[in-house]
Structure formats: structure tokens, C-alpha cells
Amino acid sequence: MKRTLITAGFCALISTFSFAETPSPDGAEVYIISPADGATVPKTFTVQFGLKGMGIAPAGTEKENTGHHHLMIDGKQAPAMGSPMGKEVKHFGGGQTETTLTLEPGPHTLQLIMGDMAHMPHHPPVMSKPITVTVE
């Protein structure tokens, strides 16, 4: 019985995190520092993340006006509010501010999205403009 109550309480807690909207600070911006929009890049390249108006905190850290980066690669549409980010989104829950990607040759789109402690987009969402790169 005790285990059931603990499990039920944990599920209720996770459910609360899953559906709560975390407010984003006014004026918060996320952007891709490098590569530049329209750049031609090698098959393996580094993407540097920029952020203004809020702080970085690892996933699972509850601290006001913070989040962590998610990078959508070739995504067609940003995740819906209250929904976890999909398979085309790479999670940087450790607070990373850059990554190295290896992509197939051709054009690709990249877009950053800030996630809250539970990997959900903030409200309103803090998203970069999508950029396009061409992999050699």
C-alpha cells in the first residue's frame, strides 16, 4: 500500500510538471551564434548557442527565468505548448551552450528552442529564427 501511494504521488508530481506552463522572462532571446544563416559547413561542424535575458540551468532545476537549450534539426514545426519536444529535437539538459553535429550533405535547417525544467517550451516560447546551412 505504501509503495502504491508513493508511486501515485510521484505520477501526480510528474503530471504537474508536464502540463504546467513556465513563463518566459520579458525580452528573452535565444539565437545561433555560429554557423551563420546560409553558411556552407563541413559534414561535422560546431553550433554555438546564444541567449539573452534569461539564464541557463540544467533540466530538472527549478529556478525562475532559466531554461536549457534544445536544437531542432530539419523540424517542420515547433513543438506545441504543453508537449514534450519530439525526435527531431536534440536536448541539452546539462546546460550546454554548443554542440558538434554530423549531418548528411545537403541543406538543413537549425532552430533553438529553450526548454523549462521538464523539457517543455516556455510560455511564450523562446525560439531562435531558423537558419539554413548547406553541408558539403
C-alpha positions as CSV (number, residue, x, y, z in Angstrom):
1,M,0.0,0.0,0.0
2,K,2.8,2.4,0.9
3,R,4.5,1.8,-2.5
4,T,1.3,2.5,-4.3
5,L,0.9,5.8,-2.6
6,I,4.4,6.8,-3.3
7,T,4.0,5.8,-7.0
8,A,0.7,7.7,-7.2
9,G,2.3,10.8,-5.6
10,F,5.3,10.6,-8.0
11,C,3.0,10.3,-11.0
12,A,0.9,13.3,-9.9
13,L,4.1,15.3,-9.5
14,I,5.4,14.4,-13.0
15,S,1.9,15.2,-14.4
16,T,2.1,18.6,-12.8
17,F,5.5,19.3,-14.4
18,S,4.3,18.0,-17.7
19,F,1.3,20.4,-18.1
20,A,2.4,23.5,-16.2
21,E,3.5,26.4,-18.4
22,T,6.7,28.0,-17.3
23,P,6.6,31.8,-18.0
24,S,9.5,33.2,-20.1
25,P,11.1,36.5,-19.0
26,D,10.1,39.6,-21.0
27,G,12.6,40.2,-23.8
28,A,14.3,36.8,-23.6
29,E,16.1,35.8,-26.8
30,V,17.8,32.7,-28.0
31,Y,19.9,32.7,-31.2
32,I,22.5,30.7,-33.1
33,I,25.9,32.4,-32.9
34,S,27.6,30.1,-35.4
35,P,27.3,29.0,-38.1
36,A,25.8,31.9,-39.9
37,D,22.5,31.6,-41.8
38,G,23.3,30.5,-45.3
39,A,26.7,29.1,-44.4
40,T,28.3,26.1,-46.2
41,V,29.7,23.8,-43.5
42,P,31.7,20.6,-43.4
43,K,29.9,17.3,-42.6
44,T,30.9,17.7,-38.9
45,F,30.7,21.2,-37.5
46,T,30.1,23.1,-34.3
47,V,26.9,25.0,-33.4
48,Q,27.2,27.7,-30.8
49,F,24.1,28.8,-28.9
50,G,23.4,32.4,-27.7
51,L,21.0,33.6,-25.0
52,K,19.9,37.0,-23.7
53,G,17.5,37.9,-20.9
54,M,17.5,34.6,-19.1
55,G,19.9,32.1,-17.5
56,I,20.9,28.5,-18.2
57,A,20.0,25.8,-15.7
58,P,20.2,22.0,-16.2
59,A,17.0,20.1,-16.8
60,G,15.2,19.3,-13.6
61,T,16.4,22.5,-11.9
62,E,13.5,24.7,-10.8
63,K,14.8,28.3,-10.9
64,E,12.9,31.3,-12.2
65,N,13.9,32.8,-15.6
66,T,16.1,29.8,-16.6
67,G,16.0,27.0,-19.0
68,H,18.2,24.9,-21.2
69,H,18.7,24.6,-25.0
70,H,17.1,22.3,-27.4
71,L,18.1,22.2,-31.1
72,M,15.6,21.3,-33.7
73,I,17.2,19.9,-36.8
74,D,15.2,19.8,-40.0
75,G,12.0,20.2,-38.0
76,K,8.9,21.2,-39.9
77,Q,7.1,22.8,-36.9
78,A,7.9,23.9,-33.4
79,P,6.5,21.7,-30.6
80,A,3.1,22.5,-29.3
81,M,2.8,24.2,-25.9
82,G,2.5,21.7,-23.1
83,S,4.0,19.0,-25.2
84,P,7.5,17.4,-24.9
85,M,9.8,18.1,-27.8
86,G,10.0,15.5,-30.5
87,K,12.6,13.2,-32.0
88,E,14.0,15.9,-34.4
89,V,15.0,17.9,-31.3
90,K,18.3,17.4,-29.6
91,H,18.2,18.0,-25.8
92,F,21.0,19.8,-23.9
93,G,19.7,19.2,-20.4
94,G,23.1,19.6,-18.9
95,G,23.2,23.3,-19.7
96,Q,25.5,23.0,-22.7
97,T,26.0,26.1,-24.9
98,E,27.3,24.4,-28.0
99,T,27.3,21.1,-29.8
100,T,29.1,19.3,-32.6
101,L,26.8,17.9,-35.3
102,T,27.5,15.5,-38.1
103,L,24.9,15.8,-40.9
104,E,24.4,14.3,-44.3
105,P,25.4,16.5,-47.3
106,G,22.7,19.0,-48.5
107,P,20.6,21.7,-47.0
108,H,19.5,21.6,-43.3
109,T,17.5,23.9,-41.0
110,L,18.6,24.6,-37.4
111,Q,16.5,26.3,-34.7
112,L,17.0,26.7,-31.0
113,I,14.1,26.4,-28.5
114,M,14.5,27.0,-24.8
115,G,13.0,24.3,-22.6
116,D,12.0,24.5,-18.9
117,M,13.0,22.1,-16.2
118,A,10.7,19.4,-17.7
119,H,11.9,20.0,-21.4
120,M,8.7,21.9,-22.2
121,P,8.8,25.2,-24.2
122,H,8.3,28.3,-22.1
123,H,5.2,30.5,-22.4
124,P,5.5,32.4,-24.6
125,P,8.1,30.2,-26.4
126,V,11.7,31.4,-26.5
127,M,12.9,30.3,-30.0
128,S,15.5,31.4,-32.4
129,K,14.9,32.3,-36.0
130,P,15.5,29.1,-38.1
131,I,18.8,29.2,-40.1
132,T,19.7,27.1,-43.1
133,V,23.1,25.6,-43.6
134,T,24.4,23.5,-46.5
135,V,26.6,20.6,-45.6
136,E,29.4,19.8,-48.1
